[in-house]
Each structure stands twice: as structure tokens, then as C-alpha cells.
Amino acid sequence: MTYKTIKFSKQEKIATITLNDPATRNAITDPILLEEVKVALRAIQDDQDVSVCILTGEGKGFSSGGNVKDMLNREKMFAGDALELQNNYRNGIHSLSKLLYSFEIPTIAAVNGAAAGAGFDLALLCDLRIGSERATFTSSFLNLAVIPGDGASWLLRKTVGAQRAAELVLTGRTVKAEEALDMGLLLKLVKHEALMDSARELAAVIAGKSRETLIITKRLLRSTDSLGYEDHLNLCSANQGMLHRAAPHEEALKRFFNREKE
């Protein structure tokens, strides 16, 4: 498929989606960009040859989130009356949020620049985040007299804790890369020119695992949002029983014992 607003590549079980609308700093509310990201994600999830997805941005920004000019002019996603706007959110940005949250293979955000508003949420929805020294994060909603409308409150509390999430959301201040690393928004901070190599290096380690095991492990990690500990353990036992009799486990055991003999 030919894309207009994203770049897509695939190599050695790793797919990379690059938001490619630098004029808007990759505003995720643009209808074309939004739909193309969703199409690419669905294609990746259905591709048995892909085990990891990297998400990054072209230009100075990772994603500026909502297009402020569209808000001012009440265009595109921000057109219509209050009820139409609700549906625009549900059918638009929220459909991407739900797709990424339920996405079955591991995701890595390579944050190349500013991640603001819904763009910040986009990074938070990824399992792992590596940032360049130019990365910044802003929960900018209250600065525009609107609420965190794309799941930021829920996502931030899980990532940095209740008090820090409240501070970031209520002040709308910008967090620079070093502080983002300190508070756990970033797993790793690297030089800007090393960002994609670092993301691919991490992706390659993950891609070396069984795809089926990665998928089930992600389901278990997500289950902690809704299941108590005992129910989580029941889910673990059911899946573990299945995996102990699956071919990837047998192959991994053979590799382990072959290394022991060396």
C-alpha cells in the first residue's frame, strides 16, 4: 500500500511506522494520518512475520497531538456541534487509542522530539519508550481549556503514579528528556542521531523471542488492568500449560541444553 502521511518499513521481524507530516509536527488528529496509522497497525498485527513495531516521527516532533489550527477553525475532527464532536472523538482518535491499547505485539516509541497532548498519549500507549535528547512531553490539554480527552489521566497514573500524573496534567508543563527519564516516562535516553539504532537494537532482542509467547505475555501484562491476582494466576496457568506443549518451548529447551554442552 502507498501511504501519504506515514512511512512504513519492515525488516527482520521489525516493522517501523514513521509519522510523516512534519508541517503539523505529525498532528495525530489529521483524518488521513490517523486512518493510515490504523491501517498500518492492523496490517502489522495480521503479519506473522512481524514480532515488534517501532513508532516514531519525521522532523522536529514525535506528534503534536491535536491540530490547534483545526480546533480554531472548527474543521476536520473538530467540526460540528457538541454531539458530533463526541462521535468524532469516539470514531477518530479514540479508535486509535483502543487499537494501540489492545495491540498484540510489543510496541516501542522512538520519541524524536515533542510529544504533546494526544501525541504524548500516543507515546504512553506504547509498551516501551526510548527518547532522544530532543524529546519533550507535555500534557497540554488544560493549557487550551479542555480536559485530557484521549486517556492521558488513566495512562499517566499507571506510568508515573497518581501525584506526578496530577501535577503534569493540571499544570500542563513541558517535561524535558532528562526529567522524563528520571520519572519513568522514558526507559532510555540516547543521542538524537542514535535514536533509531537504539530502538532497533531493543526491538531485535524482543523479536528474537517466539511471536506467540510475546503475544500471550502482552495479554498477561494488560490483564493486570482488570483482573485480581488470583484471576491473573489462573490465566497464567492456562496459558503456561499450553505453551509447555508448544513447539517454540521445545526448540528453546534444545537450544538451552546445546549451549550447556559447549
C-alpha positions, 0 to 999 in steps of 0.5 A: 500500500502507498501511504501519504502521511506515514512511512512504513518499513519492515525488516527482520521481524521489525516493522517501523511506522514513521509519522510523516507530516512534519508541517503539523509536527505529525498532528495525530488528529489529521483524518488521513494520518490517523486512518493510515496509522490504523491501517498500518497497525492492523496490517502489522498485527495480521503479519506473522512475520512481524514480532515488534513495531517501532513508532516514531516521527519525521522532523522536529516532533514525535506528534503534536497531538491535536491540530490547534489550527483545526480546533480554531477553525472548527474543521476536520475532527473538530467540526460540528456541534457538541454531539458530533464532536463526541462521535468524532472523538469516539470514531477518530482518535479514540479508535486509535487509542483502543487499537494501540491499547489492545495491540498484540505485539510489543510496541516501542516509541522512538520519541524524536522530539515533542510529544504533546497532548494526544501525541504524548498519549500516543507515546504512553500507549506504547509498551516501551519508550526510548527518547532522544535528547530532543524529546519533550512531553507535555500534557497540554490539554488544560493549557487550551481549556479542555480536559485530557480527552484521549486517556492521558489521566488513566495512562499517566497514573499507571506510568508515573503514579497518581501525584506526578500524573496530577501535577503534569496534567493540571499544570500542563508543563513541558517535561524535558528528556532528562526529567522524563527519564528520571520519572519513568516516562522514558526507559532510555535516553540516547543521542538524537542521531542514535535514536533509531539504532537504539530502538532497533537494537531493543526491538531485535532482542524482543523479536528474537523471542517466539511471536506467540509467547510475546503475544500471550505475555502482552495479554498477561501484562494488560490483564493486570488492568482488570483482573485480581491476582488470583484471576491473573494466576489462573490465566497464567496457568492456562496459558503456561500449560499450553505453551509447555506443549508448544513447539517454540518451548521445545526448540528453546529447551534444545537450544538451552541444553546445546549451549550447556554442552559447549 
